[in-house]
């Protein structure tokens, strides 16, 4: 089986595709559920989590510590869901939030702007000019957010396994293509693939727990349950990171071994 992430813009029929793929394969389908899970688990109002993923920073700005923690909570909630496998997630940056997991089928759904404008006009009772303005603003906001957080352009086709244009290809055709891709051997949930997913989920849980303790300026990797935290020497001392990690390790018996590396370049695979 597999995990399917669907990246989409507003009114691109990506939600409909996601729901039909899930029905076809017997998978769970989630989107807003991730925010609800994170809100409940970490005690953060859902509106703040929505803001964290929809309000992009300025080009020169940085995420506040509040936003960093909210994003850590969202990522942890998604990873916990993905760990159970057989999942379709249609939401912002799922293909990047689950990086390094081999059995993720990364899909991008696109649609013509004029078709999206017509759908927005019909649903929101707007003029064509206002509908187009809103859609373009939303697209720009999503693009800026992803570029700032991951250094990736969500419109880059190389980030995806499938890019499907809903026009000549219908929603049902798209569902068929995605279902076939999910059944390919390269996306099978092998023991090795599941291990990588488990490691990512553990790293995400630790990073979210660290964020709850006010620790932000760090990266986390995990392989075979062995965790490495990357940070600067001054940050480690100032925040008494070792004591914090000792307590968290006691609460996470799935961590086999933990090290803190100071002053080393944080690897690209770190979250």
C-alpha positions, 0 to 999 in steps of 0.5 A: 500500500502507499501514502498519497499526497495531493498538492492543489490550488483552490478550485482545482478539483484536487479535493474531489480527486483526493476523496475519490482516490481514497474511496477507490483504494479504501484509504483514509483521506485527511486534510483539515483533520491534521489541524484538528489533531494538532489543536487537540494534542498541543492545546493550540486554537485551530485558528492559530494553526490555520494562520501558521500555514496560510499567512506567509511571511515577507520575503525578508522576514522570518517565522516567529517562534510561535509559527515555528512551533505551530508548524512542528505540531502540524508536521507531527500530527501529519506524520502520526497519521501517515505512520498508519499508512493507506492515506490520502492527504490533500493539504499544503506541502504534504510532499515536503512535510513527509520528505524522505519517505519512499512510499509517498506518491506525490501528486500535483493537480492543476487546472486552468485559471479561467475554470477556477475563476468560474468556480469561485464566482459561482460559489462566492457570488463574486465578479470575475475580476474579484474572483481572479484577484482572490485566486491569484493572491491565494496562489502567491501566498501558498507559493511564498510560504513553501518557498520560505519554509522549504526553499522549494517552489511548489510549482516545480514539476520535479517535486512530484511523481505525477502532475495532472492537468484537469481539463482534457483529463477528467477527475475520474481519469485522474483518479485512475492514474493515481490509483495505478501509480499507488499500486506500483512496486516502487511505492509499496510499503516495504519494511524498510519504507515503513521504518523510514516513516517510523523514524520520521514520525519519531523525529517529528514528535521530538521536535514538536515536544522541544517546541513546547519547551521553547526550543526552536533553533535546531534540526532533528534526524532519526535513523533506526530510532537513533536521534541526532539533534543539531544546534549551536554550542551557545544555544545548547548551553543557554537553553539547558538543552541536555536536561530538556532532552533527558526528560523527553527521552524518558517519555519517548522509550522508542528513542534508542539513542540520542546525541547532540551535535553542536556547531556542525552543519545541519544535514538536508534530511533534518527536519 
